[in-house]
């Protein structure tokens, strides 16, 4: 008898008296943030802003019509930016930097030499201050959102959900989901917080009602 067969045999013996029918998973858990009334979008947005600010992200509110100016302001210190397919060209009308399209895909060296990346998102989770990207229009592939120093993300109020269970139901699990909770940071080494280790050092969120 091989080691694998011996292990499987011991597992079967240990679980022989367990029910063979599928176990029912309870679904009665809280699906919204405790401090937010279900359906209260403004409260969810306020909680998202609070969490993002705690993480060190910058949040700027902007009307839809003012997005070109808001984007230009967020990218003011950036000389170049990666812009994924599907992001409206009109948003860049007020910005004079170099636009780098990721088609064909830019190399890691080219991405690392780019100052910023501008994207939309698929959803946002207020309770954890998390932005979710799924590679859809205006979001692109994962690498361009990890290597530039600045990530500017446009988030609409309708995309903000108060808690994770609310957001999960709106996301397609087969898509490449990227979860971003504030600027990249770690305190693994000597408990010293360092930004920009696993992704952009700066995160600016343009929040559109």
Secondary structure as GFF3:
##gff-version 3
##sequence-region A 1 209
A	DSSP	alpha_helix	3	14	.	.	.	ID=ss1
A	DSSP	alpha_helix	41	55	.	.	.	ID=ss2
A	DSSP	beta_strand	58	61	.	.	.	ID=ss3
A	DSSP	three_ten_helix	64	66	.	.	.	ID=ss4
A	DSSP	alpha_helix	67	74	.	.	.	ID=ss5
A	DSSP	beta_strand	80	83	.	.	.	ID=ss6
A	DSSP	three_ten_helix	89	92	.	.	.	ID=ss7
A	DSSP	beta_strand	98	101	.	.	.	ID=ss8
A	DSSP	alpha_helix	108	112	.	.	.	ID=ss9
A	DSSP	beta_strand	116	119	.	.	.	ID=ss10
A	DSSP	beta_strand	123	125	.	.	.	ID=ss11
A	DSSP	beta_strand	130	133	.	.	.	ID=ss12
A	DSSP	alpha_helix	144	147	.	.	.	ID=ss13
A	DSSP	beta_strand	150	156	.	.	.	ID=ss14
A	DSSP	three_ten_helix	157	159	.	.	.	ID=ss15
A	DSSP	beta_strand	160	161	.	.	.	ID=ss16
A	DSSP	alpha_helix	164	168	.	.	.	ID=ss17
A	DSSP	beta_strand	178	180	.	.	.	ID=ss18
A	DSSP	beta_strand	185	186	.	.	.	ID=ss19
A	DSSP	beta_strand	194	195	.	.	.	ID=ss20
A	DSSP	beta_strand	202	208	.	.	.	ID=ss21
###
